[in-house]
Amino acid sequence: MDNIKRELVIHCSDEIINIALLEEGQLVELHKEQKSVGYGVGDIYLGKVRKTMSGLNAAFVSIGSARDAFIHYLDLGVQFRSFNKMIETVTKKKPFSMDNFKRQEDVARGGKINDVLSAGQTVMVQVIKEAISTKGPRVSTEISLTGRHIVLLPFAGKVSVSQKIRSGEERKRLRGIVSDLLPDGFGAIIRTAAGKKEREDIESDVRQLLAKWDTVLGRLRNAAVPSQLLSEETRVNTILRDMLNDTFSNIYVDDHQIYGQIKEYIRQIAPEKEKIVRHYKGSASIFDNFDITRQIKGLFGKLVPFKRKSYMIVEHTEALHVIDINSGPRMRNADSQDEIALEVNLNAIPVIARQLRLRDMGGIIVIDFIDLRKNENKDKVYQAMREAMASDRARHTVLPLSKFGLMQITRQRVRPETKIDNKELCPTCRGTGKIAPAILLDSEIENQIAYFVEEQGVRYLKLSVHPYVASYLVKGLFSLRLRWMLKYKCIIKIQADESVGYVESFYYDRYGIALTQDSTLYETVALDDSEGVGE
């Protein structure tokens, strides 16, 4: 995996940041992040226990979200009493220092929730799973601060090293560096990214995380209940923090503000990679330019094709996800049936692994492979799936094929599954069953341009239209675009966007802010009820 070329493509709209991760040009992860404040994994809150549920050995905590957060006894962490004592000390504005703080008795692993929590109690919690469907966020009182090279653990008494760092000598070196850097009262987990890093890199990470912890304590001193004490980095920064390495060749972003934020973040964590951040200024949509729109349309459907006309059916339920593998219209005979089934199954495996990452499917995934008779072929499928899933950053378990040809995979679920509706409204009638005459499309666009220039005083217009329409507007030496620019004395930029319908058009100013269209202009070209019914 170290030799794979990775690119990050970021498309920003008014409300959502779309983040696409490409490996060798293939879309493998797609994230959507709301610009508005949400309850993200890693966020730390000061909350209040609403009620305990002895039957579930759990409690519900108010952190300000629409639905109360859920915490199980096992998510309390052994240092809960130390955290609780710290909260009492700090909120009462008494002096507090980790150096001379006496750790409290650890919480027993097999205890009961009512022995530790009670209704009305104030607790510090961290989101470990976002709200999904009807469930509120899941939280833990075992607070951790994640950096690029280490995870800082307040009140923990030891330093652990990632199991992916194999070298005993390197593990000893890293443990010695981190133990030397950490103040009293802190533990840490050394991440895989710390391997072969210099002391200065790790020391910078430790300083930043300790500064974050001081921020939490500072806000805790005067915090209301409930309130947010610390917000985790954005999804973009989290991906960069966890994955940025020498295989990242480019990061493209089409928003100037986000471009500046990313560049500043990379300047802090990996200054040598700052030059790979690029501000995309092309006329076409950034997702169209990198062929992401087409890949999304093809990969998020119910039917996903792969090699030699084979395909898989992907179904989602509330309880689990099901993937059914089909060979398609292939030649079969008794002698080669098992070989053909093995070939189709092996061809499906990399596509399945990609689908799990792309849709961020979590929980239980059941895969119905084509039946295999020979046990050695079943084992080949199992081993191939384990290898294909090795690059998946989410925790997962792959089980061997059952006697019914079913494979079960459990995969960490911390965020809602990524769902994309790849169906489109009829580009001609916009779902109404009626259309305006296509011959008047250029007149309709010109009317809107005249409205924005003459009524709103706009002098720079960017039109987002279907690629076919874009070609029509700019064709020829004396194109329609040029004629309109001369006529209305303004600058007009045409952007081709595959997601725009044939008779749709959207208008933006020089800063990319959408301009409100005057609906009355459409009345001059609209059909009455007796015309244009598209059947």
N, C-alpha and C positions, 0 to 999 in steps of 0.2 A: 504493500500500500504506500510505502514511502516514495515510490517513483511516480505516483499518479499526479497528474497536473490538475490543480484545483483553481477554480475561478468563482468569485462571489459577484453576483449581479443584483443590484438593489434598485427597485423601482418605487418611487414615493408618490402617493396621491394625497388628496386633502386629508383623509382620515386614516389611511393604512400605509404601512411600510411593507412592501413585498420583497422577501429575501430568497433568492434562488442560489443554490450551491451546485456548481457544475463540476463533474469529474470527467476529464477528457471530452468535454463538450456535451456530456450527457447529464440531464437534470436528475439529481439524486435526493435533494432535499428542497422543500418549499415551505417557507414560514411566512405568516402574516401577523404583523404586530400593530395593534391599535396605537395611534399617537396619543390618545387620551389615557389617563391614568387607570391602571388595572391592578389586579392582584397577581403579581408574577412570582414564579418560583425564585426563592432566595430573599424575597422581601421580608423585613423584620417589623413586627408590630407589637405594641403594648395593648393587650386585650383583656377582656373580663370574662370569666367563666359564667355561662348562662345557666347550664344545668349539667349534671353528671348522669350517665346511663350505666348503672351497675351491670345490667344484663349484657351490654356490649363491652364493658370495661373501658369506657371511653367517655368523652365529654364534648360539649359544644361551646365554642368560644366566640364572643362577639369581637370582630376586628374592624367593623365598619362596612363590611360587604353586605349585599342584599340577603345572602344566606349565611348563617353562622358557620364558622370553620369547625372542622371535625378533628379531634385529637384522640388517638388511642393510647392506652397506658404504655405500650411498647415504644411510643414516640416521645415519651417524656425525657428519656435519657438518664443515665445514672447520676449526672451532676445537677439534676433539677433543683435540689434543695440549696445548692450553692448559688444558682441563678436566682432563686426566690429570695434568698438572704440579701443578695446584691441589690435586687429591685427595692426591697424594703429600705436598705441603707441609702441608696441614691435618691429615691423619691422623697425621703425625709430630709434631704439636703445635708446629710452627715458626710464627713470625709470618707472617701473610699479610694483604695489603691489595691491593685492586684498583687503587689509585692508582699504586703503584710496581711492579706485577706486569708482567714482560716477557712479552708474547705469544709463544707458540711458533709454529713453522712450520706453515702451513696444510696440511691433508690434501689430497692430490691427488684430483680428482673421479674419475679412471679407474683408481684403484689396486686392490689386492687385499687382502682381509680379513686374510690371514696377515701382511701387512706392518705391520699396525696393532694387531691383537688376538692374544692367545695364551691358551691354557687356563690358568685360575687367576688371571688378571688381574682386579684390582678396577676397576669402572667405575661411574660415575654415569649412570643412565638415567632417561628419562621415558616413561611409557606414552602412545602415540599411537593405539593401537587396542586395545580390550578383547578378552579371550579370546572366541572365537567357535567354536562347535561343538567340534571336537577340537583346535583350534589354541590355543596359548597366547597371551598378550598380545604385541603388537608394540611395540617400544620404540625410542627414539632417544637418542643422547648429545648431541644439539643441544638443550640445556635452554632453555626459555622460560617466563616467568611472565606469565600473562594477567590484565590488569586490565580495567576498564570502558572506558577510553579508549586505553590503549596496551598493547603486548606488550613486556615487558622482555627484552633479549637480552644476557646476560653475554658478554663478550669480542668482541661484534660491533662493527664499527667505523663503522657508519653508521645514520642515521635514515631510515626509509622511511615513505611515506604511502599509505593505502588508495587504490586506484584509483577507488573509488566517490566519493571527494571530488574533484569535477571542477574546482572553481575554483582557478586557479593562484595567485591571491592568498591564498586560505585555506590552500592547501598550504604556501606559503612561510611564512605566519604560524605555523602549527602546528609546522612543522619547526624554526623559530627558537625557539619556546617550549620544546620538548622537548630540543633540543640544549643549551639554556642550563641546563635543570634536571638533566640526566643527569650523574652523576659520571664521571670517567675510567674507561675499561675497559668501558663499557656502550653498547649500541646499542638501538634500539627500532623497533617498527612502530606507527605511529599508526593507530588503528582508526577506522572510519566514525563511530562514536558520538562521537568527539572533535570533529567538525565544529561550528563556531560556539560551542564551549565556552570559558569564561573560563580564564585562566591558573591561577586558584585551584583549579578543578576538576581540571585536569590535574596540577597540583602535588600535590594530595592523592592522586591515583592513583599517581604516581611514588613518594611516600613509603611508601605501603602495600606496593608491590611490592619496594622496596629492603629494607623490614623483613622481608618473606618471604625474600628472598635471605639476609639475615643469619641468619634462623632455620635455613635449609638449612646454612649454614657452621657454625653452632653445633652442630647435631646431627651433622654430618659428623665433627667433631673426636673424638667418642667413640663413633661408630657401630660396631655389629657388622656382619658381612657374612653374609647379606643383611639389610637393614633398610630401613624406610620413612623418608625424610628429610622429606617434605612431602606432605600429602594435599590434592588439589584440592577446591574447594568441592563441596557436594552438587549433585545434578542440579537441584534447585529453585533454588539460588543461581546456578548457571551459566546457567539460562534467564533469570533476572532480570537478571543482569549483561549478557548479550548482547542482550536484547530489550526491557528496560524502557525505555519512552519515553512520550510524551504520549498514545499510543493505548491504553495500558493503563488501563482504567477501574476494575477491581476485582481483588483477589486474595482468594479465599475459602479458608479452611483449617479443618478440623473438629477439629484437635488443638491443645490449648492450648500445649503446649511448642513445637511446630513454628511455631505462630502467633507466639510470642515471638521465636523465632530469626529468622524472616523479617522481622519488624518491626525488629529490631535491625540486620539486614543492610541493609535499605533505608534506615534512618536514617543509615548510613555512606555509602552510594553515591548516594542521591538523597533527602535529607531531605524535600523538598517532596512526595514521593509516599507518605510514610508513612501518610497517612490512607486510602489505597485498600486497605490490608490489613484484612480483616474476619474475625472469628472466627465461623464458622457454628455455630449452636446449634439448628437446626431439628430437629423430631422425625423427619422422613424422612431417609433416607441422602442425603448431600450430592450424590452422583452421580445419584441419582434426582431430586432437587430441580431440578438443572440439565439434566435430560433427557440426561445423558451415558450412563447405562446402556443406554437404548434405542438411542442412536447406535452404541455399541460393538457391540451385538447385530446391528445392521443393516449395519455397515461392515466387520466382520472375517470375514465368511463367504466361502466360495469364490465365490458368486454375488453380485454387487453391482449392484443396479438403479439406473438413472438416468432421465432424461427420456423421456416418451412410450413407456413399456414396453420401452425398450432396456435392455440389461444387459451386464455384462462378467464374464468368468471369470478369476479370479486363481489362478495355480498357482505353487508354490514348489518349487525343486529345490536340491540342494547347490551347483550351479554357477551358476544364474541364476534369474530370476523371469520368468514369462510372463503377459501380459495379453491376452485375446482379446475383441474387441469384437463384439457381436451386436446386430442391429437389432430383434429380437423380431418379433411378429406384425404387420408393417406392410404397407400396400398398396404394391405396386410396379408400375411399367410401364416400358417401354423408354425413354420420353422423360425421365422424372424419376429414373431409377435413380441416376445420378451425383450429383444434387442431394440425394436422400435419404441416400445414403452419406456425403456431405460433412456434412450436418446432424447425422447420428448421431455421426460422428467428432468434430465440433466440440463437441457436447454431452458427449462422453465425456472430453474433454481436462481440464477442471477437476477432474473426479472422479478421473482418473488421478493428477494432480499432488497431490491431497489424499491419495490412497491411499499414494503413495510416502512422504509425510511422516508420515502416521498410522502406518503399519506400519514406518517407518524402513527401507525396503528399500534395500539397497546392492549394489554390484557391477554386474552386467549385468542390465538389464531389457529384455526384448523385447516390443514391443506389436504385435499383429496387428490393424491397422485394417481396416475394410471396404474392399475394393478400389475405387480411384478411377481413372478413365480419363484425366481431364484433368490435365496437369502443373500448371496454375495452382491446381487444387483441392488437389493434393498439397502445393504450396508453402504454401497457406493453413493446412493442418493442421500443417506443420512450424513456421511462424511462431507459430501459436496455442499450440503446446506450449512453445516457448521463452518466450513471455510468461507462460504459466501457471507455469512453473518458476522464473521470476525471483525469486519470494519465498522460494524454498527456500534455507535457510542452508547446507545441505550442498553441497560442490563437486560439480558435475555437468556432463555434456556431452550434448547432444541432437544426434543425427544425422538427416539428412533421410530420408524414406521411400525404401526400396529398390524395385526394380522388382516385387518380390513383395508390396508393401504393408506391409512390416515396418519399424518404427522401433526403433532401438537407443538406449538411454540408459545411460550409466554414471554412477553416483552414489556419492559418498564413503561408505565403510562403516567406521565406527569402533566401533560397538557391535552386539551381536546384534540381529537383526530382532525387532520386537515381535510376539509371537504371542498371540492370544487365542482360547481355545476357546469358541466361542459356542453350543455344544451343551450341553444340560442333561440331568441325570438326570430320569427320570420323577418329577414332583413328588408323585405319589401313592404309588408303591411304592419310590422312592429307588433304583431300579435292581435291586431284588431280585425283582420279579415278584409280591410279596405286600404287602398293605397291612393296617394296623390300621383298625378301623372309624372313619370320619371323625366319626361322631356323638359319639365319646369324646374328640375333640381338646381341647375346653374343660376336660374333666376331667383330661386329661393335663397341660395347662398349669397348672391349679390345684394338682395334686399337686406339680409342680416348685416353684411359688411357696411352698407350705407347707414343702417340704423346705429351701429356702434360708432362709426366715424362722425356722423352728422349730429346724432342725438346725445351720445355719451362722450364725444371728444377723444375717442381712442385713436392713437396713431400707429400702434403696433399690434397686429393681430396674428395669432397662430391658429390655423384651422386643423383640426384632427378629423380625418375622413378615411374612408376605405381606400386601400391601395389602388383599386381600379379608378376610383374617382380622383385620387391624387394625380394619377398619370394623365387623366383627361384634362385636369386643370393646369398642368404645367407643360403640356405637349406643344411643340411648335416654337418657332422663333419669337412670335408675338402671341404668347399664351394668354389664356383668360386671367391667370394670376397677374401677369405683367400689365394687362389692360386695366384691371381693377386698381392696381397700385398707382398707375398714372391718373386714372379718373378720380380716385378718392384721395390722392396724395397721402398715402400711408404705406407702411411696410407690411407685407403679408407673407407669412411663412406657412407652407403646406406640410403637414406631418401625416404620413401614411401609417395607419393603425389597423391591423387585421381584426381587432376586437370590435371595431365600429361597423355598423350595418351599411349596406350599399347606399341607402338614402338618408343616412344620419350624418350630422355634422356638429362638431363641438368647437367652441371658440374660447381662446385664452388670451390674456394680455402678456406683456413682455416678461412678467414675473411668474407666469404659469398659473395665474389665478383664473378660474373659470368665469366667463362672462355670462350674465343672464340673458337668455334670448327673449325677444318680444314675441309672445305667442300669437298676437294679432296679425303678424305678418303671414302666418301660415294659413289664415282664413282666406287669403286671396287666391291660394292654390289648392285648397282642400276641395274634395269632392262632396256632392250632396249624397244622401243615403241611397239614392237609386243607382249610383255608379260605382265602378271599381271594386266590386266584390270579388276577392280572390278565393277561389275554391280549390 
